Amino acid sequence: MTKIKDIPKIDRPREKLIKYGPEKLSSSELLAILLGTGVKGVNVVELSNKILKKFSGEGLASASFNELKNTFGLGPAKACEITACFELGRRLLKGKKFALLLSPQEVWQELRDLRDLKKEHFVVFYLDTRNQEIKRDIISFGTLNANLVHPREVFEPAILHSAAQIIVAHNHPSDNPEPSEEDIDITKRLVEAGKILGIEVLDHVVVTKSSFSSLKELSLM
């Protein structure tokens, strides 16, 4: 096991936050700062990665105290810290919306938690008329195909949350950002469905560990 003290100071989560700001840290690094220490045999960064993989997407924010305390030996103290953090966030941010930066690069940055995953995850950003994010959802995971990504699953939450437009994105574990034929076909189906519902599909961004591509910029939608 690599101990935190064995990691160069500049690469430790707390030091990175101080030097570069929280927006430059991955989700696992931010969680590592919140946890403070790891558990027996697992350093805090490794523990954070394990937790985020277990509670993918928004699962961690809604995980109960009992679910957390029995996960990877977290125990009651760390479980309390996580649940309290998310509850405080919900209370402080209730009713607020955040502007979503819409360039493909900024979508890629927003999805840093998906870049290293071994399976494809299809994500939808639901936006209001001012391009503010209402909600982000993982619609499916696994090899992308028309059965996994159906317009009904994509647009039902959009109608529920009164979204005016959406951005869709998914990761390529192969690290090749080039859209596949399946990616293009799914995008066209979603664009057509969106036209019927009056909900515009602004872009489909393919993200990888090191790069990204935009189907809109490639004139594929």
C-alpha positions as CSV (number, residue, x, y, z in Angstrom):
1,M,0.0,0.0,0.0
2,T,1.2,3.5,-0.9
3,K,1.0,5.8,2.1
4,I,-0.1,9.4,1.7
5,K,3.3,10.5,3.2
6,D,5.0,8.6,0.4
7,I,3.2,10.7,-2.3
8,P,5.1,13.8,-3.3
9,K,3.7,16.8,-1.4
10,I,2.6,18.6,-4.6
11,D,0.4,15.6,-5.6
12,R,-1.4,15.2,-2.2
13,P,-5.0,16.3,-2.3
14,R,-4.8,19.0,0.4
15,E,-1.7,20.6,-1.0
16,K,-3.2,20.5,-4.5
17,L,-6.3,22.3,-3.2
18,I,-4.2,25.0,-1.5
19,K,-2.1,25.6,-4.6
20,Y,-4.6,25.2,-7.4
21,G,-8.1,25.5,-5.9
22,P,-10.8,22.9,-5.4
23,E,-12.0,23.0,-9.0
24,K,-8.7,21.4,-10.1
25,L,-9.1,18.3,-8.0
26,S,-10.8,15.1,-9.0
27,S,-13.9,13.9,-7.0
28,S,-11.8,11.2,-5.3
29,E,-9.2,13.9,-4.2
30,L,-12.0,16.1,-2.8
31,L,-13.5,13.1,-0.9
32,A,-10.0,12.2,0.4
33,I,-9.7,15.6,2.0
34,L,-13.1,15.2,3.6
35,L,-12.2,11.8,5.0
36,G,-8.8,12.8,6.2
37,T,-7.4,9.3,6.6
38,G,-7.8,5.9,5.1
39,V,-8.6,2.6,6.7
40,K,-6.3,-0.4,7.5
41,G,-4.4,-1.4,4.4
42,V,-5.9,1.3,2.2
43,N,-4.7,4.9,2.0
44,V,-7.3,7.7,1.8
45,V,-7.1,8.3,-1.9
46,E,-7.5,4.6,-2.7
47,L,-10.4,4.5,-0.2
48,S,-12.0,7.5,-1.9
49,N,-11.8,5.8,-5.3
50,K,-13.4,2.7,-4.0
51,I,-16.2,4.6,-2.5
52,L,-16.9,6.6,-5.6
53,K,-16.9,3.5,-7.8
54,K,-19.4,1.8,-5.4
55,F,-21.7,4.8,-5.2
56,S,-21.5,5.9,-8.9
57,G,-23.1,9.1,-10.2
58,E,-25.1,10.9,-7.5
59,G,-25.3,7.7,-5.4
60,L,-22.9,9.0,-2.8
61,A,-24.9,12.1,-2.1
62,S,-28.0,10.1,-1.3
63,A,-26.3,7.2,0.5
64,S,-27.6,6.6,4.0
65,F,-25.5,6.6,7.2
66,N,-26.0,2.8,7.5
67,E,-24.9,2.2,3.9
68,L,-21.7,4.2,4.4
69,K,-20.6,2.9,7.8
70,N,-20.5,-0.7,6.4
71,T,-18.6,0.2,3.3
72,F,-14.9,-0.6,3.1
73,G,-14.5,-0.3,6.9
74,L,-15.5,3.4,6.9
75,G,-17.1,3.2,10.4
76,P,-19.6,5.6,12.0
77,A,-17.3,8.6,12.3
78,K,-16.4,8.9,8.6
79,A,-19.9,7.9,7.6
80,C,-21.2,10.8,9.7
81,E,-18.8,13.2,8.0
82,I,-19.9,12.3,4.5
83,T,-23.7,12.4,5.3
84,A,-23.4,15.6,7.2
85,C,-21.4,17.2,4.3
86,F,-24.0,16.4,1.7
87,E,-26.9,17.3,3.9
88,L,-25.3,20.7,4.6
89,G,-24.8,21.2,0.9
90,R,-28.4,20.4,0.1
91,R,-29.6,22.9,2.7
92,L,-27.3,25.7,1.6
93,L,-27.9,25.2,-2.1
94,K,-31.7,24.5,-2.0
95,G,-33.4,26.2,-4.8
96,K,-30.2,27.5,-6.4
97,K,-29.0,26.7,-9.9
98,F,-25.6,26.9,-11.4
99,A,-24.5,28.2,-14.8
100,L,-23.2,25.3,-16.8
101,L,-20.3,26.1,-19.0
102,L,-21.3,24.7,-22.4
103,S,-18.0,24.2,-24.4
104,P,-17.1,20.6,-25.0
105,Q,-13.8,21.1,-23.0
106,E,-15.8,22.3,-20.0
107,V,-18.2,19.3,-20.3
108,W,-15.0,17.1,-20.3
109,Q,-13.8,18.8,-17.2
110,E,-17.1,18.4,-15.5
111,L,-17.0,14.7,-16.2
112,R,-13.6,14.0,-14.7
113,D,-15.2,11.3,-12.5
114,L,-16.1,9.2,-15.6
115,R,-12.8,9.4,-17.5
116,D,-11.2,6.4,-15.8
117,L,-14.2,4.1,-15.7
118,K,-14.0,0.7,-17.5
119,K,-17.6,0.8,-18.7
120,E,-19.3,3.4,-20.8
121,H,-21.6,5.7,-18.9
122,F,-24.2,7.8,-20.6
123,V,-24.9,11.2,-18.9
124,V,-27.5,13.9,-19.5
125,F,-27.2,17.5,-18.3
126,Y,-30.7,19.0,-18.0
127,L,-30.7,22.8,-18.6
128,D,-33.2,25.6,-18.2
129,T,-33.8,28.3,-20.8
130,R,-30.8,30.3,-19.5
131,N,-28.4,27.3,-19.9
132,Q,-28.3,26.7,-16.1
133,E,-28.0,23.2,-14.9
134,I,-31.1,21.8,-13.3
135,K,-29.9,18.2,-12.9
136,R,-27.3,15.7,-14.1
137,D,-28.2,12.1,-14.5
138,I,-26.4,8.9,-15.5
139,I,-29.0,7.3,-17.8
140,S,-27.2,4.0,-18.5
141,F,-23.9,2.2,-18.3
142,G,-22.4,-0.6,-20.4
143,T,-21.7,-0.8,-24.1
144,L,-23.6,2.0,-25.7
145,N,-26.5,1.0,-28.0
146,A,-30.1,2.0,-28.8
147,N,-31.5,-0.4,-26.3
148,L,-29.5,1.2,-23.4
149,V,-30.1,4.8,-24.5
150,H,-33.8,5.2,-25.3
151,P,-35.3,8.6,-25.8
152,R,-37.9,7.8,-23.2
153,E,-35.2,7.4,-20.5
154,V,-33.4,10.6,-21.7
155,F,-36.5,12.9,-22.0
156,E,-38.7,11.7,-19.2
157,P,-36.6,13.5,-16.5
158,A,-36.3,16.5,-18.9
159,I,-40.1,16.8,-18.8
160,L,-40.3,16.1,-15.1
161,H,-37.8,18.9,-14.3
162,S,-39.1,21.3,-17.0
163,A,-35.8,21.3,-18.9
164,A,-35.6,23.4,-22.0
165,Q,-32.5,21.8,-23.5
166,I,-30.0,19.1,-22.8
167,I,-26.4,18.1,-23.3
168,V,-25.6,14.4,-23.6
169,A,-22.2,12.9,-23.0
170,H,-20.5,9.5,-22.5
171,N,-17.1,8.1,-21.8
172,H,-14.9,5.9,-24.1
173,P,-12.8,3.6,-21.9
174,S,-10.6,2.9,-25.0
175,D,-9.3,6.5,-24.7
176,N,-10.3,7.0,-28.4
177,P,-12.6,10.0,-28.6
178,E,-13.8,9.4,-32.1
179,P,-17.6,8.9,-32.2
180,S,-18.8,5.5,-33.3
181,E,-21.6,4.8,-35.8
182,E,-23.7,3.8,-32.8
183,D,-22.9,7.2,-31.1
184,I,-24.0,9.1,-34.2
185,D,-27.2,7.1,-34.7
186,I,-28.2,7.5,-31.0
187,T,-27.5,11.3,-31.2
188,K,-29.7,11.7,-34.3
189,R,-32.5,9.7,-32.6
190,L,-32.3,12.0,-29.6
191,V,-32.2,15.1,-31.7
192,E,-35.4,14.1,-33.6
193,A,-37.1,13.1,-30.3
194,G,-36.1,16.4,-28.8
195,K,-37.6,18.4,-31.7
196,I,-41.0,16.6,-31.2
197,L,-40.9,17.5,-27.5
198,G,-39.5,21.0,-27.9
199,I,-36.3,20.2,-26.0
200,E,-33.1,21.0,-27.9
201,V,-30.1,18.6,-27.8
202,L,-27.3,21.1,-27.7
203,D,-24.4,18.7,-28.1
204,H,-23.1,15.1,-27.6
205,V,-19.6,15.1,-26.1
206,V,-17.5,11.9,-26.0
207,V,-14.9,12.0,-23.2
208,T,-11.8,10.0,-22.6
209,K,-9.1,10.1,-20.0
210,S,-7.0,12.5,-22.0
211,S,-9.3,14.1,-24.6
212,F,-12.8,14.6,-26.0
213,S,-14.8,15.2,-29.1
214,S,-18.0,17.1,-29.9
215,L,-20.5,15.7,-32.3
216,K,-21.8,19.2,-32.9
217,E,-18.3,20.5,-33.8
218,L,-17.9,17.5,-36.1
219,S,-21.2,18.3,-37.8
220,L,-22.5,14.9,-36.9
221,M,-25.8,16.0,-35.4
